[in-house]
Amino acid sequence: MISAIPAPARLALVCLAVAACRGAARPEPAPTAAARPAPAASTPADDRPVILFVGTSLTAGYGLDPAEAFPALVQQKLDAAGLRYRVVNAGVSGETSAGARRRMRWLLRQPVAVLVLETGANDGLRGQEPEATRGNVQAIFDEARRQRPPPRLVLAAMEALPNYGEEYRRRFRAIYPALAKANGAALVPFLLDGVAGDPSLNQADGIHPTARGHERLAENVWKVLRPLL
């Protein structure tokens, strides 16, 4: 689940023209008030409360335009409902729960009204011990609660692949409802509900949803998020 989004760079060339004057030149008259350039209008700050989405390539919208990823679609739903919130997508492809944990202090340097956490998919792909994932998610919530006032919490549950056996899958699945209950977080029972395993809603890799798949993900999240707002 690793993607890179190239950032184009451009060089600006500044040309200076110097004019030589012969003889004494009359001083330029001071510009009148009408001739003076008007001050640039300042852009008003966006004071809408932030809904921060932290997650993996599923949140980042791997293989799609960012406007097609489910956090952007949630923003559309917010706007349509007349709810003044601003979505910030902090999804990172390939990230584990440990990586999300390391980023949280930086991500929470500005006030956040709602934290939507989607993590653990890459932990499950690697067969990481579920208790390690649990500890990382708990640490993320603990960091969030240091904010005053603390954000409301939404946890999107993931499933492990069957490669590591049914016992591993059971233990992995169990960490999400337990964490949600312990932290008073709203639980999205399974982010990929209705999408996982459907070839028509997934890209060629069979893992990352298509634009239509992300519409379903947005619905799954919206059902849980909307009552909190």
C-alpha positions in Angstrom: 0.0 0.0 0.0 2.7 2.4 -0.9 2.1 5.3 -3.2 4.0 8.6 -4.0 2.4 11.7 -5.2 4.9 13.7 -7.4 5.2 17.4 -6.6 6.2 19.5 -9.6 8.8 22.2 -9.1 9.1 25.4 -11.1 11.9 28.0 -11.3 11.1 31.7 -11.4 13.4 34.0 -13.3 13.4 37.7 -12.4 14.8 40.2 -14.9 15.9 43.6 -13.8 15.9 46.6 -16.3 18.2 49.6 -15.5 17.6 52.8 -17.4 20.4 55.5 -17.5 19.3 59.1 -17.5 21.3 62.0 -19.0 21.4 65.3 -17.2 19.3 66.3 -14.2 15.9 64.7 -14.0 12.9 66.3 -12.3 11.8 64.4 -9.2 8.7 62.2 -9.7 5.6 63.7 -8.2 4.3 61.8 -5.2 1.4 59.6 -6.3 -2.0 60.8 -5.4 -4.3 58.8 -3.2 -6.2 57.6 -6.3 -3.0 56.6 -8.0 -1.6 54.6 -5.1 -2.1 50.8 -5.4 -4.8 49.4 -3.2 -3.6 47.1 -0.4 -4.0 43.4 -1.2 -7.1 42.0 0.3 -6.3 39.5 3.0 -7.8 36.0 2.7 -10.1 35.3 5.7 -8.9 32.5 7.9 -10.9 29.3 7.7 -12.3 29.1 11.2 -14.4 25.9 10.6 -13.7 23.2 13.2 -11.5 20.5 11.8 -12.4 16.8 11.3 -9.0 15.1 11.0 -8.8 11.8 9.1 -5.7 9.7 10.0 -5.2 6.5 8.1 -3.4 4.4 5.5 -3.7 4.4 1.7 -7.4 3.7 2.1 -7.8 7.2 3.6 -5.2 8.7 1.3 -7.2 7.5 -1.7 -4.4 5.4 -3.3 -4.6 5.4 -7.1 -7.3 8.1 -7.2 -7.6 11.9 -7.4 -7.6 13.2 -3.8 -11.1 14.6 -4.5 -12.4 11.0 -5.0 -11.1 9.7 -1.7 -13.7 9.1 1.0 -12.6 12.0 3.3 -13.3 14.4 0.4 -16.7 12.8 -0.2 -17.4 13.3 3.5 -16.6 17.0 3.1 -19.2 17.1 0.3 -21.8 15.5 2.7 -21.0 18.0 5.4 -21.4 20.9 3.0 -24.7 19.5 1.7 -26.0 19.2 5.2 -25.0 22.7 6.1 -22.5 21.6 8.7 -19.5 24.0 9.1 -16.6 21.6 9.4 -13.4 21.3 7.4 -12.0 17.9 6.6 -8.2 17.4 6.7 -7.0 14.2 5.1 -3.8 12.9 6.8 -3.8 9.5 5.2 -0.3 8.0 4.4 0.1 5.0 2.1 1.8 2.1 3.7 1.6 3.4 7.2 1.3 1.1 10.2 -0.4 1.9 13.5 3.1 2.6 14.9 3.7 5.2 12.2 0.4 6.9 12.9 1.3 7.0 16.6 4.6 8.8 15.8 2.8 11.5 13.8 0.0 12.3 16.2 1.7 15.0 18.2 2.5 16.9 15.0 -0.9 16.3 13.5 -2.6 17.6 16.7 -0.6 20.8 16.9 -3.8 22.6 15.9 -7.2 22.1 17.5 -9.2 19.2 16.1 -12.9 18.8 16.7 -13.2 15.2 15.6 -10.5 12.5 15.0 -11.4 9.7 12.6 -8.8 7.0 12.9 -8.3 4.3 10.3 -5.3 2.2 11.0 -4.2 -1.4 11.4 -4.7 -2.7 7.9 -0.9 -2.8 7.2 -0.4 -4.3 10.7 -2.6 -7.2 9.7 -0.9 -7.6 6.3 2.4 -8.0 8.2 1.0 -10.4 10.8 1.8 -7.9 13.6 0.8 -9.0 17.1 -2.7 -7.6 17.7 -1.7 -6.4 21.2 0.9 -4.2 19.6 -1.7 -2.6 17.3 -4.0 -2.2 20.3 -1.2 -0.4 22.2 -0.5 2.0 19.4 -4.2 2.9 18.9 -4.6 3.5 22.6 -1.5 5.8 22.6 -3.1 7.7 19.7 -6.3 8.3 21.6 -4.3 9.2 24.8 -2.4 11.8 22.8 -5.7 13.2 21.4 -7.2 13.5 24.8 -4.4 15.8 25.9 -6.0 18.5 23.7 -8.4 20.8 25.5 -11.1 20.3 24.8 -10.4 16.8 23.5 -11.7 15.8 20.1 -14.6 13.4 19.6 -13.2 10.0 18.4 -14.2 7.7 15.6 -12.5 4.4 15.1 -12.8 2.6 11.7 -12.4 -1.2 12.2 -10.3 -3.3 9.8 -10.1 -7.1 9.3 -7.0 -9.2 8.9 -6.5 -11.5 5.9 -7.0 -15.2 6.4 -3.3 -15.9 5.8 -2.4 -16.1 9.5 -5.3 -18.3 10.5 -8.7 -17.9 12.1 -7.3 -17.4 15.6 -5.2 -14.4 14.5 -8.2 -12.9 12.6 -10.4 -13.3 15.7 -7.9 -11.6 18.0 -7.2 -8.8 15.4 -11.0 -8.2 14.9 -11.6 -8.0 18.7 -9.3 -5.0 19.3 -11.5 -2.5 17.6 -14.7 -2.8 19.6 -12.7 -3.1 22.8 -10.8 0.1 22.0 -13.9 2.0 21.0 -15.7 1.0 24.2 -12.7 1.8 26.5 -12.3 5.2 24.9 -15.8 6.3 24.2 -15.2 6.3 20.5 -17.8 5.8 17.8 -17.1 2.6 15.9 -17.3 2.1 12.2 -17.8 -1.7 12.4 -15.8 -2.4 9.2 -14.6 0.4 6.9 -14.6 -1.8 3.8 -18.1 -3.2 4.4 -19.8 -3.8 1.0 -16.5 -3.1 -0.8 -14.0 -5.8 0.2 -14.1 -8.7 -2.2 -16.1 -7.0 -4.9 -14.1 -6.7 -8.1 -16.3 -4.0 -9.5 -15.5 -1.7 -6.5 -11.7 -2.4 -6.3 -8.8 -1.5 -8.4 -6.8 -4.2 -10.2 -4.8 -5.0 -7.1 -8.0 -6.2 -5.4 -7.1 -4.2 -2.3 -7.7 -0.5 -3.0 -11.2 0.7 -3.7 -12.1 2.5 -6.9 -13.9 5.9 -6.9 -17.2 4.0 -6.7 -15.8 2.0 -3.8 -14.8 5.2 -2.0 -18.4 6.4 -2.3 -19.4 3.3 -0.3 -16.6 4.0 2.3 -17.9 7.5 2.7 -21.4 6.2 3.4 -20.0 3.7 6.0 -18.2 6.6 7.8 -21.0 9.1 7.4 -23.5 6.9 9.2 -21.4 6.9 12.3 -19.9 10.4 12.0 -23.2 12.4 11.3 -24.8 11.8 14.7 -21.7 13.2 16.5 -22.1 16.5 14.7 
